[in-house]
Amino acid sequence: MKKTKQLKKTLFLLLSFCFVLSASAQERTIAGTVTSKTDGLTLPGVNVIVKGTTNGASTDFDGNYSISVTEENTILVFSYVGYKSLEVSVGSSNQINVQLEEDLAALDEVVVVGYGTRKKSDLTGSVSSVKSEEMTAFPVLDAQQALQGRAAGVAVQSNNGGEPGAPISVVIRGNTSVNGSSAALVVVDGFVGATYPQPGDIASVEVLKDASATAIYGSRGANGVILVTTKKGKKGKMTVELNSNYAIQTTSNRLDLLNASQFADYNRLINPAYTQGAENTDWQDLIFTTGHTTNHQLSFSGGSDKMNYYISGNYFDQDGVVINSGFERFSFLTNIDAQINDKLKIGFNAFGSRSNKDGVSSQADSGGRGSGDVISIAYRFVPDIGILDENGNNTFNPVGDNIDNPFAVATERVDETTEDRYRANFYGEYKILDNLVFKSTFGFNSRNETRGQFTPSTLITSAGDVGGVASIDNLKSNTLLTENYLTYTAAIGKGNITALVGFSYQKDEELTNSTGAQGFITNSTAYLNLGTASVPLLPESFFRDRELQSMYGRINYSYDDRYLITLTARRDGSSVFAKNNKYAFFPSGAIGWKISNEAFLKDNATISNLKLRASYGSSGNPSITEFQSFSTFTPIYTAVGDQTVNAVVPGRPANPDLKWETSNQANIGIDLGLWKNRVSLSLDYYNIETNDLVLRNSSTAEYTGFLEPAFFANIGELSNTGFEVVLSTRNISTDNFSWSTDFNWSRNRNEIVKLAVSGEDLFLDSAAPGHFLQDETHILREGEPIGQFFGYEYRGVYQGGELPEGTATFSGAVAGDELFTDVEVDGVSDGVINSADRKIIGDPNQDWTFGLNNTFRYKDFDLGIFFQGAIGGDIYSFTLSELASGGSNATTEALNAWTPSNTNTNVPRVSARERRINSRFVYDGGYVRLKNIVLGYSLPDQVADKLGMDNVRLSLSGQNLLTITDYPGTDPEVSYQASGNRNSNVNRGFDYGNYPNIESITFSVNLKF
């Protein structure tokens, strides 16, 4: 609270200072409107500068500007990307309207690619661009969230619903690995693996998708690359910008659970002696609350002929929709560029943040006795008792698993994480010749994290019998990176060539350690004084490091602005791979044909742009962690006489031939623009063949003595095939009204081509919570998509008597129990359900995804409506499976359970049953979501001028206000076991204890001086 008050005081003083400056400087105001000479449309964002000074302004959304001058011989310079600059003498006029002429040579948008930039029309690879205004269309904690639905082929999802500070998963063009990560590589201002800056600091985001675009990043490019460019200062007066927003947030959905009396009736069908308690507690009401988010960003930017700067600070604070959860972060960004002389340019980029997270347990890996997470416990816990018993102690569940009540767990358990991140990057750029430039960068990135957890003795089943449990985990990581490359450009006849060659070195180090204790004298010190505990727990520590040395090069050639060629190559050497395969080579090639520049189309009134693209190349996935190619020793305890001693045994055999997973990708694309690009269409088809999948090889005989005989080897193949559509249209464009639409659609299908043993299925570690006691939940099978659900096919309710053909029950079944498919073996059904009757019962991979954004502007008002969604993609709900098992509360579906008088139902009779993996709990996860709707208003220029400001915009927006889905759980964007698990890359579509997704109403203010 003290920090917030100090921030408000600082902002107030700053605004007051700006008002004084503005008032003292005004002597004469020139105003007018800037339009396009081609079509007469107004141009927003045109720079208007008094020649020879840093005094400047820019046009608003309607092309209006105003600027203060002191003399009649003043000359105004109007400049705008894609248009020729224009100089106008002021004279005695106070109203100057101008028209800018298109500069066809500069009209082409410039996009960032690896180690350089290219005109969009000259791209031969598949690259999607996300604009700055799209990144800030609605408030988000992490810039990655703003990418959802904005780029075709890019899947974005929180790893834990709306949890404050939850990590985000970004996957481009499907999963390309099993044991390795499928996360896209992130490069921020040239720093590989950097943390995303705040959305308000981002100037542009480019998503590199095909091998032609990603091969320049070699062994790390197989999953696609996201290039983030932050804002820089521009020549002209200092610009001060303040963006503030405040959001009110609620849970988007809740489960319909039995109340106290309904539960008592339900439970008596399992235990006739059950006595109903005196309370009627809605645990969801107790743990869910109204959340709030506050976000303030203040930036300063400007520059001169010799130097420009951009400095920003951000404060973000979120109180979660689950009590006692929250996230707070302070961050800053600095960009400084200086032109020392005609040949030398230097620059400095720095980013830093400190975050504090108050967590509540969710997505528990085990929810049995004494454990579990707040969310799943709230669903399971009986509703007929309260928070405290008659003795004033916390209650615990009297039915099923012996667990503490969710309110007590949420309010008394401590889980606090503090994280510091810092990054600094220096560069020098020297012009050796007019067409030969050398650039060198040196960067450092650090991350320090401390997580403290404490479970007090008042949580009786969790820690009551051990006197409280505490732990502290520390992580420290550092990255050093240097890039050095030459860029050569030249015109050769009708052609232009750009050649790049470079060297890169990166070193990463990470140190982790943890310790803990139990048996505390008091709960008041939580994890802050482990020395007061009577029983220390075993400490752990681990150090890992890796180095990457690389050489890379690229040639871009354009002939007569019609024919394009791109050749790229990179050679990487990594310390983590085996001695026989330390290095790998990743080449790519691409061609393009600008058909619209051919003589027969050049002056076509309809087709303004038509280009064909084709590419093929290789990129890699590191896919293993440090030491996985080495043989290992595993620590154990053993007995020597009557003493227990520490010892080591052979853990895992080595594989000296382990190497990178390699993805070979072919891409064919077409770019089409119609009617002066009022309609723009891009189509891409791709095929990715990933070879040398790193999987466990179990061929080592057990008699060799290894504790874990399976070792990692390159023994699998995986393919991804897909199609992408991007359509942008300017539907209406008049002086007072405009309407534009942006639509993207993508489809990806993956298939396991080859496993270690042809025709033999590979079962992954169970994704089920530990107390489910289920060993196998999903499968890898040749010819099938990755991560298929595997279990019994549910066929309804057994009505008694003769079994329907092709079905059977488990031994001892009676009328009202579950029916399952009796899978035939060699054409014969055995009439009994056992493990041999399991089959593929669901596919978590989505059929296709889309994003649809409509933007309307009327005078000073703007309206944006953004829909995002996915069709297909099954969900397996462990939550609903558990609530139907008879060992906890249940959903209201139980009211329709089979009874002798209610036989026309698909819900089995009420009984205690095993939580078997079966298709009854597989649901369609498709959805359509109103991701954002925003209504904005910009004050007229004259009003803003009187306030001493260049621009004032107010907006009201809503996020996730409408979701259309058939999924009966709380939200279809699920991600249980999709982060931090060894098989997290293929653990898709599982739902258990997820932090709920949120709906938000947000008020925002943008002030620009």
N, C-alpha and C positions, 0 to 999 in steps of 0.2 A: 504494500500500500504506500509506504514511504517513497519507494522508487517511482511509482506511478505519479505521485504528487510532484516530485522533483521534475519528471519528464514534462508534465503539464506546464509547470512554471517556466521551464526552458523554452518550450514552444511558444508560450505567450510572449516572452521577451523577444524572441526571434520575429514573430509576426509584427509586433509593435515597431521593431527596428525597420522592417521592410516597409511598413506604412509611411514612416517618417522619410525614408529615402525616396519613396515614390512621390510623395507630396512635394518635396523640395526640388525634385528634378524636373517636374512638368512645367513647361513654358508654352508649348504649342503642340496640339495633338493632330496628327494626320491619321485619317481612317479611310477604309475602303474595302473592296472585295476583290479576291483573286480567282479567276476562272481559267478554264482550259480553252485555248483558241480553237481546238479541234471540235469539241462538242458542246462548249459553253457551260460545262459542269463546274461547280465550285470546287476548289482544291483546299482541303484541310492540311495543316502542318507545313505550309510554305514559310520558309525563313525570310524575314524582312529585316535588313540590317542597314544602319546608317553607314555609308561608305567611309572607310578610314577610321572607324570607331568600333567598340564592342557593344554599342547600343543596338539592341535588336528585339524583335518580337516574332510571333508566328501566328498564322491564321487558325481560326477555330474550326469546328466541324462544318460550318457553313461558309468557310472561305473568307470570313471577315477578320480584319486586323485593325489595330490602332497602335501608333508609335509616337513618342514625344521627340520633337526636334527644336532647334534653337535658331536656325538661320534659313533664309529663303533659298540660298544656293546649295542646300543640302541635297545629296543624291542618295536615293533609296535603292538597295540591291535586293531583288527578289530571286530566290533560288529554291528549286524543288527537284527531288530525285525524278529523273525521267524527262525533265523539261529544261530548256535553255534558260540560263540566267538572264535577267533583264534589269537594266539600270534606268531609273526615272528621276528627273530633277523635280524637286518639290515646288519651287516657285512660291506663288502666293496662295495656292489652292490648299484647302484643308480636306478635300475628298479626292482620293486618287484610286480609281479602279483600273486594274491591269489584267491583261490576258497573256498567259504563258504558252509558248509554242513547244510542242513535243520535240525532244531530242532523241531521234530514233537510235542514235548510237549509244545513248545512256539509258534508254527506256527499259532495257532488259534488267530484271532483278538479279542482284548479285547474292549468291548463297555461299555459305562457308562449307568447305570440304576439308578433308584431312590435310593439314599443313599448307593451307592456302584458301583461295576463293575462286569461284568460277561464275560466269554468267549462267543464269538458269537455262537459257536457250542452248548453251554449249555443253550441258551435262549429258553424259552417256550412261550414267548409272541411275539407279532408282533412289531418289532422295525426296523426302517429305519435309516441308518447312512449316513451322508453327510460329505465328506472329506474336509479337510482344503483347498486343492487346488481347489475344486469346489466352495467354498465360495468366493474365490478371482479370479475366472476365468474371471470376468469383473468387472469394478468399479461400485459400488452402494453406495448410501447414507446410506441405512439401510440394515443390514445383513439379514433381513427377505426377502428382494427382491431376494437374492441369492438362496433362497430355491425353487423358482418357477421352476417347472418342474424337480426337482432333486429327489423328494421322492414321491412314489405312494400314492395316497389318500390325498395329501396335496395341498390345493388350496390357492394360494398367489395372492393378488391383491392390487394395490394402491387404496386408497379411493378417489383419485383425479388425475388420469392420471400421467403426468410427473411433477406435481407441486413440486418445491423445498421444502423439508421438509414435504411432505404429509404423513399422517399416513398409515400404511400397515395393511391389514387384512389377517390373516392366519387361515384357517378353515381345520380341519382334519376330514375326513369321514363324511362330510355333517353337516347340521344344526341340532342341538339336542335340540333347544329351540325356543320359540316364543318371549317371553318378555325378557328372559335372554340372555346373550351373548353366542355365539358359538365360541369365540376366544380361541385358544389353550393357556394353561398355560405355561409360560416361566420360566425356572429355570436356572440361570447363576451361575456356580460354587457353587451350593447348595443354592443360595438365590432365594426364590420363589417370582415371580413377578418382577424380576429385568429388567433393560433396556439392550437391546442387546449391546454388545461391537462392536467395529469396525471389519469388516470381517477379516482383517489382523491379529487380535489378537486372532482369534478363532482356537483352535486345532481340535475340532470335534463338530458335532451336532448330537444328537440322537433324533429321533421322536418316542415317545411311543404312540402306537395307540390302542391296545386292552386293555381290563379290567385287564388282568394279569399284564400288564406293568404299567397301570395308577392307579390301585386301591391303591397303596402305597401313592398317593396324595389325596385319599378319596373324599371329597366334592367338590374338584376343578379339578378332573381328567376326567370328562365326555367328555370334548372337546378335549382330547388328551393332551400330555405334550411334550414340546420341551426342551431338556437338552442341554445347551451350556457349553462347557468346554474351558476355555481360555488357552493360551500357558504358559508354565512354563520353567524355565531355566534347563539346563542339565549340568551334570558334564563335565568339560572341559574348554577350553579357552573362553574368552569373544567373543561372536558373535555380530557383529553390522550389522543391515540390514536396508536398505533404499528402500522404495517402493514409486515411484512417477508416477502419470499419469496425462495427460491433455486430455480433450475431447472437441470436437466441436459438438454442438447439434442443431438440427432443428426440426420443427414440422413434424410428420410422415404423416399427411394428412390434407386437408382443404376441406371445403364445396364449391361446385360450386354454387355461388349466382348470381342473376341478376345484370347486370351493370346499369348505370344511365338511359340510353335510354330504355333498356328492362324493368326496373322497372316502368318508367313513362307510358309506354304502358300498362303494367300489372295493375297499379293502376287506370288508367282511366277506366278500365272495372268495377271498384268498385265505383270510384268517377270521373265522366266524366269531372268535373271542375278542376281536378288536373293539376297544372302547373309544368313542369319539372324545377329543379334547374340547376344552371350553372356548378356544379362540377361533377366529376366522381370518387368518392372516394372508394377505396378498403380498408375497415376497417380492414380486416384480415391482409393486408400488413402493416398497421400502428401499430397494437398491437403485432404482431408476429415478432420475431427477431431471430438472431443466438445466441444461448446460449453457455456457457462455463462452464466446471467443472474442478477444480484442486483438487488433493488429494495427500497429502504427509504423509508418515508414517515412523517414525524412531524408531527402537527398539534395546535394549541391552539385552543380555541374557548370562548366563553362570553359573558356580557353582563349588563346590568342594564336598568332602565327607560329609561335615557338613551343607552346605547351598547352595541353588541355587536361582536365581533371574531372573525375566523377567520384563523389564520396557519399555513402549512404549508411544509415543506421536503422535497424528494425527491432521492434519489440513485439513479441507474440505471446499471448497468454490464453490458455483454454482450460476451463473447468468442464470435465467430462460429464456425460449423461449417466454414468455410474458413480455413485457417491464415493468420495475420497480418491477419485482419479483426476489427473490434470497434467498439464505440460506448460512450461514457461521457457522462453528462449530470447536471448539478446544476441544480435549479430551485426556485423558491419562489413562493408565492401569498399575497397578503394582501387581506382584505376587512374594512373598518372602516365601520360605519354609526353615526351619532350623531344623536339627536333633540335639537336645540338648544332648541326650545320647541314650543308646540302647533302652530305654523305652519311651522317650518323644520326640514328634515332634510337632512343632508349625508352624503357617503360618499366613500370612496376605495378603488380596486381596483388592485392592482399585481401584475404577473407578470414573472418574469425567468428566464432559463436560459442556461447555457453548455454546449455540447456539443463533444466531440472524436470524430472518426470516423477510424478506420484502414480504408481501403478496399482491396479487391483488384479488379482489372479484371474486369468481367463484362458480358455483353450488348454485346460489341464491335460497332461499326458496320462495321468492316473487320477481317478476320482473315487477310489475305494475308501476303506476305513481311514478316517482322520485327515483326508486330503480332498482335493477337488478345487474347482475354481468357483468364483462368486456367481458367474452367469449360470453354469449348469446346475449348481446347488439350488439356486433360486427356482429353477424349474422342477427339481426333484423333491425338494424338501416338503414335508407334510404341511398342509395349511391349517391344521386344527390346534396348533400350539403357537405360542408367542416367542418373543426374543429372549425373555428371561423366564426361568422356572420359579417355583415358589420360594426358593432359597436365594434368589437374586443372581444365580449363575446363568451363563449362556446355555441355551438349549441345544440339544443335538438330536439328530434324526432317529426316531424310534422304529422306523420301518426301513428295511433294506440296509444299505451301507450306513455305517455309524459315522456321520459327518456333522461338523458344526454348522450352525445356521448361517445363511448367507449374509445377513446384516452384520453379525459379529465378525465374520471373516473380512468383510469390506471395510469396516471401521476400525478394527483392532490390529489387523495384520499390516506390517510396514513393508513397503517395497519402493525404495527411492533410488533413482539413478541420476548422477550428475556427469555431464559430458562436456568436454572442451574440444573444439576443433579449430585448427589454425592452418592457413595455407598462404604461402608467399611465392611469387613467381616473378623473376626478373628477366628482361630480355634486352638484347642489343641487336640492332639491324644496321648493317653497313653496306652501302651501295659501292661495290667494287668498280663496276662499270654502270652505264646507264641501264643496261639490260641484264646485269648480273648482281644479285643481292644475296648477302650471307646473313643468316639470322641464327642467333644462339640464345637459348633460354636455360635458366637454372631455377629449379623450384624445390620447395620443401613443404611437406604436409605432415601434420601430427594430429593424433587423436588420443585423448586420455579420458577414460571412463571408470567410474566407481559406482558399484551397485551394492546397496546394503539392504538386507532382508531380515525381518524378525517376526517370528510367530510366538505370541505371548502364551503364558501358561493358562490364561483365561479361556483360550480356545481349547476346550478340554480334550476333545478327541484328536486334535492335531498336535498339541504339544503339552497337554496337561500332565501326562505321566512322565515327562522328561524335564519339566521346569522351564519351558521356553527354549526356542532354537533360533540362533542367529548366524548369519554368514555375511562375509564381505568379499566381493569379486572385483578385481582390478584388471584393467586392460590398458596397455600403452602401445601405440603403433606409430611408426615414422616411415615416410617415403621420401626418397631423394630422386629427382628426375632432371635429366639434362637432354635437350634436343638441339642438334646442330645441323643446319641444312642450307644448301645453295639453291637459288631459284634463278633460272635463266629464261628470258623471253626474247623472241626475235620474229621478225616478219621475213618470210622467204617466198618471194614472188607473191602469189595470191594466197599463200598460206601463212598461218601463225603457229608458232610452237612455244610451248612452255614446258621446261624440263626441271625436275626437282631431284636432288639426291641428298641423303642425310644419314646421320648416325644418332642413335638414341641409347641411353643407359638409364636403367631404373633399378633401385634397390628398395625392398620393403622389409621391415622388421616388426615383429609383434611379440610382446611379452605379456603373459597372463598369469595371474596368481589368485588363489582363493583360500580362505580359511574360515573356520566357524567354530561354534561352541554351543553347548546346551547345559541346562541346570543353573539358571540365573537366580540370584537372591531376590531381585526385583525386576519388574517389567519396564521400569521407568527409563532405563538407559538404552533400551532397544539394542541395536547392533553397535552402538558407539563405545561400548566398554566390554569387550569380550573377556577381559581379565577377571571380571566378577563372576564368570561361569565356573562351574565345578568340573565340567567334562569338555576338554578341547577335542575338536573333530580333526580328522586327518587333513592337513593342508595339501594343496596341489599347486604346481607351477609348470609353465610351458613356454618355451621360446621357439619361434620359427622365423626364418628369413628366406628371402628369395631374391635372385638377381636376373635381370633380363637385358641382354645386349642385342641391338638391332641395327641393321643397315637397310635402307629403303630407297626406292626411287619411283618416279612417275614421269611419263611423257604424255602431254596433251597436244594433239595436232588438229588444226582446223584448216580446211582448204576451201577457199572461196566462200566462206560462211555457209557451206552446204554439207560438207563431208567431215565427220569427226572421228578421231581415233584416240583412245586412251589405253595406255599400257602401264601397269603397276606391278611392282614386285617388292617383297620384303623377306629378309632372312633374319629369323629370331633364334637366339640361343638362351636357354633357360636353365637355371641351376636345379630346378626341382625334378627334371626328367633324368632318365637313366643314362649311364655313361655312354651307351651305344647310340643314343638318339638325343643328344643335347641340342642339336640345331635342326631347323626345318625351314623350307622355302615355300613362300606363298605368292604365286603369280596370279594376274588377272588381265583380261583384255576386253575392250568394249568398242563398239562402233555406233555411229549415229548418222542419220541422213535427214537434213532439214529440207523436206520436200517443198515446203512453202516458199523456199528461196529459189526454187527452180523457175526458169523463165515461164513455164506454162501455168504456174500458180502465183507468181510473185505479186501480181496486181489483182488477184481475185478478191472480189468484194465480200464474199462469204467466208472463205477460209483464210484467216489471218495468221495461223500457225499450224504446221503439221510436221511432226518429227517422229521418225522411227528410231528405236534404241534396241541394242542387243548386247549382252555381256555374258562372259563365263569366266570363272576364276575360283581360287581356293582361299579359304581362311581357316583359322584354327580356334580351338577351345583348350585352354590349359588343363581343365578337367580333373586335375588331381591336386592334392595339397602337398606340402613339404614332406619328404621322407617316404612317400607311398611306394616308390620304386625300390626302396631299400629293404633288406631283411631287418627285423626288429626283435628286441627283447621285451618281455612283459614282466612287470614286477608282480610277485606273489608272496604270500606268507607260507612258510613251511616249518616243520618241526625238526629240531636237532636234539635228540634225547628228549628231555622234558621241557625244552625251551622253544618258544615261537620266534622265528627269525625272518628277516627279509631275504628274499632271493629273487633271481630272474630266471626265466625259461625262454627258449626260442619262441617268438611270437608269430611271425609271418615270414615266409620265404621271400627273397628278392626277385625282381624281374629286371634284368639289365637292358632289356629291349623295349621297355615301356615308352610310348611316345604320345604326341599330341593327337587328339581327335581332330580330323580334318573334314570340313564341309566344302564340297564342290557344288557351286550354284550356277545355274543358267537362268537368265532373265531376259524376257522380251517385252518391250513396252512401246506405247504410242502416246504422244502428246498432241492434242488437237485444240485449237482455238478458233472460235467462230465470231464473226461480226465484231472485229477489232477487240477480240478476246472478251467480249461480254459473256461468252460461254467458254469455259475451259474444261477440258476433259483429259484425264490421264488413265490409261489402262496398263496393268502389269500382270504378266504371268510368270511364275517362277517354279523352279524345281531344285530342291536342295538334297543332295545325297551326302549323308554324314558317314564316314568310314572310320574304322579303328576305334569304335566305342570302347571306353574303359569300363569293363565289367569284372566281376570277381570270377576267377578261374579256380574251380574246386578239384583240379586233377591231382594235387599233391596227396600222396598216400599218408594216412594218419600215423603209420609207424615211423615216419620221419621225425616225429616228436614235436612238431610245431603246434602251439596252442590253438592257432587259427590257421589251418593249412591253406585256406583260400587266399590267393594273391591277385593283385590287379593286373589285367592283361588287355590288349587291344583285340577284342574278339566279337565285335558286333557292328551292325549297320542299321541306319535309320534314315527314312526319307520324309521330306515335307514338300507338299505341292500346294500351290495356292494361286488365287486371283484377287486383284485389288482394283477398285474403281474410286477415282477422286473426281468430283464434279463441282465446279464453282460457277455461279451465274449472277450477273447483275440484272435483276428482273425489271426494275424500274429505277430511273435516275433522272429526276427533275430538279429544279432550283430548290424546292421546299421539301421534296419527299424522295426517299430512295429505299430500295429493298434488295438485299442480296442474300444468296443461299449458298451454303457450303455443305457438301454431302460426301461421305466416304463410306465404303463398303469393302469388306474383305472376307475371304474364305480360305481356311488352311486345313489340309488333311495330312496327318502324319501316319506312318506305317513302320512297324518293326520289320526290317528286311531280313536280318540275320542275327541269331544269338549264338552263344558259345557252342551249344550242341544243336545242330539243325533238327527242327521238329520237337524240341524239348522246351517246355514252358519254364519261365523264370519267375519265381515268386519273390516279391520284395518284402522287406520288413513290414509288419502289420502297421497300418495307420490308425488302428482303433485305439481308444483310451486303454491303458493297461488293465483296468479292472474288468474290461470286456472279456479278457482271456481268449481272444481270437488271434490265431497265428497268421492268417492270410486274408487279406482284404482286396488286393488288386494284383494284376498279373501282367507280365510281358509275354506276348505270343507272336510268333512270326506271322506276318500277314495282317495283323491287327494294329489299331492305334495304340499309342503308349498309355499305360496306366489304367487299363480296363478294370471295372469292378468285377470281383469274382466271388460267387456265392451260390446260394440256392434260389431257384426260380419259384416265387410264391404263386400259388394257383387258387387261392381263396380259402374258404372254410370247409372243413370236413363235416358233412351232415350226418355221418353215421352210416352203417351198412356197407354196401359194396363201394369200392373206391372208383372214382371216374377214371376212364382209360388214360394211361400215361402219367398217373399221379401216384403218390404214396405219402405216408406219414412217418414220423419217427416212432420208434418202438414205444408201445404203451399209450398211443394216442386214443382219444375218445371224441365223440361228437362235439364240434365246436373248436377243435384244434386246427392247426395250420396244415394246409395241403401244399405239397411241393411237386415239381416235375421229377418223375423217375426217369433219369437219363438212361437211354439204351446203350448197352455195351455189346458190340458185335450183333446189333439188332435185337437184343433181349433185355427186357426190364426185369429186375430182380424183386420188385415189390417192396423194397426197403429203402429208406433214405439214409445215406451215409455220405462220407466225403467224396465218393466217386460220382455223386449226383450234382456236384457243383459245376457251374458253367459261367461264362461271361454274362453279366446281368446289367451292365450299364457302361456308358462311354462319357467320361467327364469333359471331353474335348468339344468345344463349341462348334456348331456348324458354320456360323458366320456372325460377324460383328459389324456395327455401323455407328455413325455419328451424323447428326443432322442439325445444322445451325442456321437460323434465320435472323437477319439483322435488319431492323426498320429504323429509319431516321425521318423525323418530321420537324422541320425548323430546329428548335433547340432541344427537342426530345429524341431519345433513342430507346429502342426496345430490342432485346435479344432473347431468343427462345432456343434452347439447346437440348436436344434429345440424344440419348445414347443408349445402346442396348446390345443384346446378344441373343441369338436364336440357337436352341439346342444346348447341349452340355448338361449331362445328368449330374445330379447331386445325390450323394449317399448321406443321409442324416443319422449320425450316431445319437443325436439328441432325441429324435422321435423314436428311434429304436429303444433307447433306454426308458423313455416314458411309457412304452408299451410292454415293458418286461415284467410288470407286477411288483417291482421292488422299490417303488417310489410313487410320487404323485403322477398323474397322467393328464393328457390333453382331454378335452371334451369329446374327442372321438370315442373314448371308452364308453360313453353313454349309449353308443350304438353297437356295443359288443354283442356277439352271438349269445342267445339264450334259447331254450326250447320254444319260447313264444316269439322270438325275433331271429328267424333263420335267414331272412333275406338281407344279408349284410356281408360285407367283405372284411369285417373286423372280427378276429377270433374271440373266443370266450375269455373272460377275465381269469388269469391264472399267473403264477410265477413261472417264467420261462427263460431259457438261455437266450442271450443276446446274439443269436446267430446272424451272420451276414446273409441277407436275402433280399430279393427284389421288392418286397413290400415297402422298403424304406428307400427305394430309388425313385427320384422325382425329376421331372423336367425342370431344368434350371434356367430356361430362357426368360428374358425380361425386356421390357422397354421402360426407360426411366426418363422423366423430365429432370435432367441433370441440373439445369440452371435456367431461370427466367429473371431478367433484369430490366428495370425501367429506370432510365437516367434522364437528368435534366441539366443542361449547361447554361449558366447565366449568360445573357447577352453581353457582348463585348463592352458596351457602354457602361453597363452596371458593374462588370468586373473591373473596368478601369477606375471607376469611382472608389472602388474598394482597394485600389492599389495592387490589383492582381491581373495576371495574364489570362487565367482560366479558373473557373469554379464549376465543379460538376458534383451533383448529388445523385445518389442512386439507391434504389430499394430492390433487393433481389431475394430469390428463394432457391434453395438447393434441395434436390431429392424430394420435391413436394408430391410427386406422383410416381408410383411404380406399378406397372402392369405385369403380373406374373402368376403362374399356377403353383409355384412352390409354396407349400404350407408352412415352412419354417419362417424365421423372422426376416431373412433377406437372402436373395439368390446369389449375391456375391460372397461366396464362402471360401475359406482358406485354412481349414484346420490342418496342422502338420505340414504347412506349405512354407515354413521358414525355420531354419536352424536344425532341420532333420536331415539325416544322411541321404534319404530319398526324397527330399523336399521338392526336387525338380519334377517328379512324377506323382507326388501326392496332390492330386487335383480333384476338386469336387467333393471334398469331405467337410461335414459340418458338425462341430461340437463345441459348445461353450464360447462361441464367437462373441466378441464385444459387439453390441448392436450397431447397425448403421444409423446415421442421424439425418434428420430433416432440419434445415436452417432457414431463418429469416434474417437477412443482413442489411444493415444500413451503412452506406459508404460515402465518404467525402474526399474529393480530390481538389487540392488547392495548388495553384502554380503561380509563382511570382517571377 
